[in-house]
Amino acid sequence: MSIAGNQFSVRTDAKPKYVRDLAAYVEEKMAEAKGNRSGMSTQTLVLLAAMSIADELKQSQREQRDFKREVRERSTQILKTLEREAQS
């Protein structure tokens, strides 16, 4: 696997295609961070890419948490409605 021109050996149970896809995603994020700017060090690009990926993760976690809360609230409402209907 190669990221930013550096070769890495990764030991994992994941499928090789998945690992290659991860590396490609990191490369993509580095390219986004670089944009039209030149002269950025690889270390800076990697850090910016990591921040972007971390931001995506945190947003996804927040969305998942909000979705779960919404499902719980709606489930509770449905159960209460069913219980009321069953009692009448």
N, C-alpha and C positions, 0 to 999 in steps of 0.2 A: 504494500500500500504506500502511496506517496501523497504527502501534503506539503505544499509550498516547496516542492522540489526535494524534499527530504523523504528518504525511504524508511519505512517502519515495518517491523514484523510484529504482528498482533496475534497473541494466542487467545483464542476464544472458542466457545461452542457455537457461536453465530455462524450463519452461512457466509461464505466468502463474498457473495454478491451484496449482502446486507452491509458488510464491513466496507466494501468499495463504495456503496451508496452513501454511507456515513462520511467517508473521506471526501467524496465529491460534494456533499453538502457543506462541509467545512470549507472546502476550496471556494464554493459559491459565495459563502458568507464573507470570506476574505476578499473576494473580488468586489462584492458590494461595498465593503468597508473602504477599499482602495478608491473606488469610483474613478474619477478623472484625476485624482491627486497622484503625484509621483514623489519619490523620495522617502516614502514611509518604510520603516524597517519591517522585516518579517515578523519580529516580535510584536510590534505595534499592531500589525494587521491581525495576527493571531489573537491578541487581547481584545481588539475591537470585534472580531468574529465571535469570540467566546462571550462577550457581553451581549451581543445580538442574540445568540442562541440561548443564553440564560434568560434574556427578556422574553423570548418566545416561550420558553418553558414555564416561567412564572405566570405569564398571561394564560397559558393553557391550563395550568393548575388552578388559577382563579376561576376560569370559565367552567372547569370541571366541578369545582367546589360549589359554584353558584348553581350549576345544573342539578347536582345532587340535592342541594337544599330545596330547589324548586320541585323536584320529583317527590321529596319527602313531604313538603307542604301540600302538594296536590293529592298525594296518596292519603294523607291524613284527612283532607277534606272529603275525598271520595268515600273513605271508610266511615266517616261520621254521617254522610248522607245515606249510605247503605244501611247503617245501623238505625237511623231515624225511620227510614222507609220500612225496615223489617219490623219495627215496633208498632207501626201504625196499621 
